[in-house]
């Protein structure tokens, strides 16, 4: 695999995820937004999701057959089941089922996914996007980019924070993602 010469982004790794978790805790985001972003980060990391597979196209609107919704996620004690309604790798548009197992570590998609619903009223909103900010806006590609570049509350940490997050990229072939299983939808 080759990358463009000017591509200076870092691969997304477990150590970067731990660092992201610590730095996100130091921001001025609401607890709901911190929990939502962390859940989105861990699910996308371990599920090797592309950003368009779990975000809405706009902060105020979404496409039900393309946007990951509350009804697409089932949470068990040690497992998160995700039904991707649409994926770039889905040649026949049937969707994919992804199973993420608990890791028991500080970076765990199951633990993060279990904490997030406590902040949302979900009754009657099963078709709404899974990830929603405290403001009521939906999670978008732009909101993720701006949040990951947001400096922490303590200004002395800003240079480290920005250097870590301004240059990262997703790498779907990372061996650290071996806990996920992808299955074509039935």
ChimeraX attribute file (.defattr): number of C-alpha atoms within 10 A of each C-alpha:
attribute: neighborCount
match mode: 1-to-1
recipient: residues
	/A:1	2
	/A:2	4
	/A:3	7
	/A:4	6
	/A:5	6
	/A:6	6
	/A:7	10
	/A:8	12
	/A:9	13
	/A:10	15
	/A:11	14
	/A:12	18
	/A:13	18
	/A:14	17
	/A:15	10
	/A:16	15
	/A:17	17
	/A:18	13
	/A:19	14
	/A:20	18
	/A:21	19
	/A:22	12
	/A:23	21
	/A:24	24
	/A:25	16
	/A:26	15
	/A:27	15
	/A:28	13
	/A:29	18
	/A:30	13
	/A:31	13
	/A:32	19
	/A:33	20
	/A:34	21
	/A:35	24
	/A:36	24
	/A:37	25
	/A:38	24
	/A:39	24
	/A:40	23
	/A:41	21
	/A:42	22
	/A:43	23
	/A:44	18
	/A:45	25
	/A:46	24
	/A:47	21
	/A:48	21
	/A:49	20
	/A:50	15
	/A:51	15
	/A:52	16
	/A:53	17
	/A:54	25
	/A:55	26
	/A:56	26
	/A:57	17
	/A:58	15
	/A:59	18
	/A:60	12
	/A:61	12
	/A:62	19
	/A:63	13
	/A:64	13
	/A:65	12
	/A:66	19
	/A:67	23
	/A:68	26
	/A:69	25
	/A:70	17
	/A:71	15
	/A:72	17
	/A:73	18
	/A:74	13
	/A:75	15
	/A:76	11
	/A:77	10
	/A:78	13
	/A:79	19
	/A:80	22
	/A:81	18
	/A:82	22
	/A:83	21
	/A:84	24
	/A:85	21
	/A:86	20
	/A:87	18
	/A:88	11
	/A:89	9
	/A:90	14
	/A:91	9
	/A:92	8
	/A:93	12
	/A:94	14
	/A:95	21
	/A:96	19
	/A:97	18
	/A:98	23
	/A:99	21
	/A:100	24
	/A:101	21
	/A:102	19
	/A:103	14
	/A:104	11
	/A:105	8
	/A:106	12
	/A:107	21
	/A:108	19
	/A:109	27
	/A:110	23
	/A:111	22
	/A:112	21
	/A:113	22
	/A:114	16
	/A:115	14
	/A:116	21
	/A:117	17
	/A:118	11
	/A:119	15
	/A:120	15
	/A:121	9
	/A:122	14
	/A:123	6
	/A:124	7
	/A:125	13
	/A:126	14
	/A:127	15
	/A:128	19
	/A:129	24
	/A:130	25
	/A:131	26
	/A:132	22
	/A:133	21
	/A:134	16
	/A:135	10
	/A:136	10
	/A:137	16
	/A:138	21
	/A:139	25
	/A:140	21
	/A:141	15
	/A:142	12
	/A:143	17
	/A:144	16
	/A:145	12
	/A:146	11
	/A:147	15
	/A:148	18
	/A:149	18
	/A:150	19
	/A:151	22
	/A:152	21
	/A:153	15
	/A:154	9
	/A:155	9
	/A:156	10
	/A:157	13
	/A:158	16
	/A:159	11
	/A:160	12
	/A:161	20
	/A:162	15
	/A:163	11
	/A:164	18
	/A:165	22
	/A:166	16
	/A:167	14
	/A:168	17
	/A:169	14
	/A:170	17
	/A:171	16
	/A:172	17
	/A:173	9
	/A:174	15
	/A:175	9
	/A:176	13
	/A:177	17
	/A:178	13
	/A:179	13
	/A:180	19
	/A:181	15
	/A:182	15
	/A:183	12
	/A:184	12
	/A:185	14
	/A:186	7
